[in-house]
């Protein structure tokens, strides 16, 4: 049983408006992300501290339970809100979030008993294209927050993590676009042009 939580809590400063709700290929960007991933999940939740505009969706909307704790606080909220043991966490501004890669990550947790499956490249990991085991990750994230840690990956050494590098990612994402996010109007235009080519 899997929950999908879409993180829409960013401030969208560079975009100038809420990224989650900005039109992408004719529909809100967050709707595109949900449509790409929802087939894998038994529930869909959106986390955001800015509720305006989300009324159009039928999914539960959850605000940060620990406001002011940044992205790690948002991850804590995501796992706390989820009903099911495995939690897929995705950013609302990843128009090419990869269903096949997420399925592989879920399968890893089920098959190997891992607590986290997180992909990434040399420049960093992608905690918002990852799958978490709720029971084991929640207490460790809470401890990290209580200790004043804010880095999204600061607590990972305390759980069983499967790190997925370029070789594995490439099997599912040959174009290397799964983690591409949209932060500016220019990036939005570029991403839409790419989507017209690959969709």
QUIBEL-V374981 format. One record per residue. N is the residue number from 1. RES is the residue in one small letter. SS is DSSP state (~ for helix, > for strand, _ for the rest). D_CENTER is the distance of its C-alpha to the mean C-alpha in Angstrom with 1 decimal. Layout:
# QUIBEL-V374981
((N & RES & SS & D_CENTER) (N & RES & SS & D_CENTER))
This chain:
# QUIBEL-V374981
((1 & x & _ & 17.4) (2 & x & > & 13.7) (3 & x & > & 11.4) (4 & x & > & 8.4) (5 & x & > & 6.8) (6 & x & > & 5.6) (7 & x & > & 5.8) (8 & x & _ & 9.0) (9 & x & _ & 11.0) (10 & x & _ & 11.9) (11 & x & _ & 15.6) (12 & x & _ & 15.7) (13 & x & _ & 19.0) (14 & x & _ & 19.4) (15 & x & _ & 18.7) (16 & x & _ & 21.2) (17 & x & _ & 19.5) (18 & x & _ & 16.4) (19 & x & ~ & 14.0) (20 & x & ~ & 12.3) (21 & x & ~ & 15.9) (22 & x & _ & 17.4) (23 & x & > & 19.1) (24 & x & > & 17.8) (25 & x & _ & 20.3) (26 & x & _ & 21.8) (27 & x & > & 19.0) (28 & x & > & 16.3) (29 & x & ~ & 13.4) (30 & x & ~ & 11.0) (31 & x & ~ & 13.4) (32 & x & ~ & 13.2) (33 & x & ~ & 9.5) (34 & x & ~ & 10.4) (35 & x & ~ & 13.6) (36 & x & ~ & 12.3) (37 & x & ~ & 10.5) (38 & x & ~ & 12.5) (39 & x & ~ & 15.3) (40 & x & ~ & 13.7) (41 & x & _ & 13.2) (42 & x & _ & 16.0) (43 & x & > & 14.4) (44 & x & > & 11.8) (45 & x & > & 11.1) (46 & x & > & 10.2) (47 & x & > & 10.4) (48 & x & _ & 12.6) (49 & x & _ & 15.9) (50 & x & _ & 17.3) (51 & x & _ & 18.3) (52 & x & _ & 20.5) (53 & x & _ & 19.7) (54 & x & ~ & 17.4) (55 & x & ~ & 20.6) (56 & x & ~ & 20.5) (57 & x & _ & 17.8) (58 & x & _ & 18.8) (59 & x & _ & 15.7) (60 & x & > & 15.9) (61 & x & > & 14.9) (62 & x & > & 14.6) (63 & x & _ & 15.5) (64 & x & _ & 15.0) (65 & x & _ & 17.5) (66 & x & _ & 18.3) (67 & x & _ & 18.5) (68 & x & _ & 19.0) (69 & x & _ & 17.0) (70 & x & ~ & 14.5) (71 & x & ~ & 10.9) (72 & x & ~ & 12.1) (73 & x & ~ & 13.5) (74 & x & ~ & 10.4) (75 & x & ~ & 8.9) (76 & x & ~ & 12.3) (77 & x & ~ & 12.4) (78 & x & ~ & 9.4) (79 & x & ~ & 11.3) (80 & x & ~ & 14.5) (81 & x & ~ & 14.0) (82 & x & _ & 13.1) (83 & x & _ & 16.4) (84 & x & _ & 15.9) (85 & x & _ & 16.2) (86 & x & > & 13.2) (87 & x & > & 9.7) (88 & x & > & 6.8) (89 & x & > & 3.5) (90 & x & > & 1.5) (91 & x & > & 3.7) (92 & x & _ & 7.0) (93 & x & _ & 9.0) (94 & x & _ & 8.3) (95 & x & _ & 11.3) (96 & x & _ & 11.7) (97 & x & _ & 8.6) (98 & x & _ & 10.9) (99 & x & ~ & 12.0) (100 & x & ~ & 14.6) (101 & x & ~ & 12.6) (102 & x & ~ & 10.2) (103 & x & ~ & 13.7) (104 & x & ~ & 15.1) (105 & x & ~ & 12.7) (106 & x & ~ & 13.5) (107 & x & ~ & 17.1) (108 & x & ~ & 17.3) (109 & x & ~ & 16.5) (110 & x & ~ & 19.0) (111 & x & ~ & 21.6) (112 & x & ~ & 21.6) (113 & x & _ & 20.8) (114 & x & _ & 18.1) (115 & x & _ & 15.9) (116 & x & > & 12.9) (117 & x & > & 12.2) (118 & x & > & 10.6) (119 & x & > & 11.5) (120 & x & > & 13.1) (121 & x & > & 16.3) (122 & x & _ & 19.2) (123 & x & _ & 17.8) (124 & x & > & 14.9) (125 & x & > & 12.0) (126 & x & _ & 8.4) (127 & x & _ & 6.8) (128 & x & _ & 3.2) (129 & x & > & 4.6) (130 & x & > & 6.4) (131 & x & > & 8.6) (132 & x & > & 10.6) (133 & x & > & 14.1) (134 & x & ~ & 14.4) (135 & x & ~ & 18.2) (136 & x & ~ & 18.3) (137 & x & ~ & 15.2) (138 & x & ~ & 15.8) (139 & x & ~ & 19.3) (140 & x & ~ & 18.5) (141 & x & ~ & 15.9) (142 & x & ~ & 18.5) (143 & x & ~ & 21.2) (144 & x & ~ & 19.4) (145 & x & ~ & 19.1) (146 & x & ~ & 22.7) (147 & x & _ & 23.8) (148 & x & _ & 22.5) (149 & x & _ & 19.8) (150 & x & _ & 16.9) (151 & x & _ & 15.4) (152 & x & _ & 11.9) (153 & x & _ & 13.6) (154 & x & _ & 17.0) (155 & x & _ & 17.2) (156 & x & ~ & 16.2) (157 & x & ~ & 20.0) (158 & x & ~ & 20.8) (159 & x & _ & 18.9) (160 & x & _ & 19.1) (161 & x & > & 16.6) (162 & x & > & 16.6) (163 & x & > & 15.8) (164 & x & > & 15.5) (165 & x & _ & 17.4) (166 & x & ~ & 18.6) (167 & x & ~ & 20.9) (168 & x & ~ & 18.6) (169 & x & ~ & 15.9) (170 & x & ~ & 18.9) (171 & x & ~ & 19.9) (172 & x & ~ & 17.1) (173 & x & _ & 16.4) (174 & x & _ & 19.9) (175 & x & _ & 19.4) (176 & x & _ & 16.8) (177 & x & _ & 14.6) (178 & x & _ & 11.3) (179 & x & _ & 9.7) (180 & x & _ & 12.0) (181 & x & _ & 11.0) (182 & x & _ & 13.5) (183 & x & _ & 15.0) (184 & x & _ & 18.6) (185 & x & ~ & 20.9) (186 & x & ~ & 22.0) (187 & x & ~ & 18.7) (188 & x & ~ & 18.2) (189 & x & ~ & 21.6) (190 & x & ~ & 21.0) (191 & x & ~ & 17.8) (192 & x & ~ & 19.8) (193 & x & ~ & 22.7) (194 & x & ~ & 20.7) (195 & x & ~ & 19.3) (196 & x & ~ & 22.9) (197 & x & ~ & 23.8) (198 & x & ~ & 21.3) (199 & x & _ & 20.4))
